[in-house]
Amino acid sequence: MNKFNEFMKLFYEVPRNIKLILIATLITNIGNGMHTIAVSKLLYDKTGTAMAFGGVLILDNVISFIFQFISGSVVDRINTKKVSIICDLIRGVVIIFVGIMVNYSHNGIYFLIVSLVVVNVVNPFYRSANFKLVPMLIEDSSKLLKINGIAGVLFQTGQLLGVALVAPILYFFNPGLALIIDGLTFMFSAIMTSFIIIKVSKNIVAESNIKANVSNKLYNDWKEIFCVLKNEKSLIAHISLSSGDYLSVSFINLLLVPMVTQWYNNNSFCISLFDGSFAIGAISSVYLLYKIYDRMGIEMSSWIGLLTQGIIFFIIMINRNTIITILMMFSLGMFNAFSISVFQTSLQLRVDTAIKGRISSLRNIIVYTLSLILIPIITKIMDYSLSIGIIIVAIIVSFYGLLSVIISKSKLFGENYLQSNNI
């Protein structure tokens, strides 16, 4: 109870605009918590193979990869708040429509695939906008780590509530209802974002001739970013290693349903237990965040989270005990959220508002590129041997951690690669 009161105190201390974003984050992720499991369960039941959900992830990554090159430039040039609202409205309408069609059409699964295409066209714009919007609303940059930590807690709290709801919804109703609820949460998020007030001086836009800006200056926009990277080589390492935690989440989503099906008697409630444990661990990370970060600093924090995640994947592979797996998923969620907060905050503080959208897009491009390479290989291996597939996942995530250790300890950049001057 003391920790809950401590968290609520932190929440009440943040400005009004940030509260609106945090509330939207909580509600939206209740829907997302149901969405991911409902979609993966639906596809796996229809096909009986991890390749189905893996194929959807590949399709998602291809679409998102293509639109990252556009989204970052667009977000850096037009009203960030409007981008967020439009993205939420589009996702909400599309997902509600598909939720209805899944219930009333024999071709519901095809509507689902089409909706995933539309949503993944929109997602890059929303992520770039969100990456840029949050720092714009904070006067004191030293509080950004705390804000990201609170956002991580509410993100996972929403996921946890969604996971808690999805099992009985799937059991007593159908995946369509879960999708409809998910769509409604996006509509709510659009309403919350519309109440945010941004100072004109901070919201640098080119409202006139936007189309011309996008079409004529896209090349120059990215040329500017590559010039920045050429001058700040440590930023390349910073962005690249920050992709590791997002890959880790993709791997978890990929292996969760096959793992439960093969090792835990296809018990749908085990899906909720494991995914819920991950969410609770991530919620708890806000307390771990300050203790480790304050005691060990950003350099050591950068590799502790990644390396620990890799070790936990190994333990999950050799274990078949439900209780131990719950504990491991809890720990995995804790260190994943911890690592994301460290990398995201340091990256947001490092780059200027004018290029934040494109830096976010560049990080996502790296994630999607690696996903497109790794997911087909890992899903194929999982269909042959789930254990070997998880071993490969553990090796990949551990490699990220070891690489962070090597780079942070070396003199390659002449300084801590996460703490260069603002760009």
Order of alpha helices (4+ residues) and beta strands (2+ residues): alpha-alpha-alpha-alpha-alpha-alpha-alpha-alpha-alpha-alpha-alpha-alpha-alpha-alpha
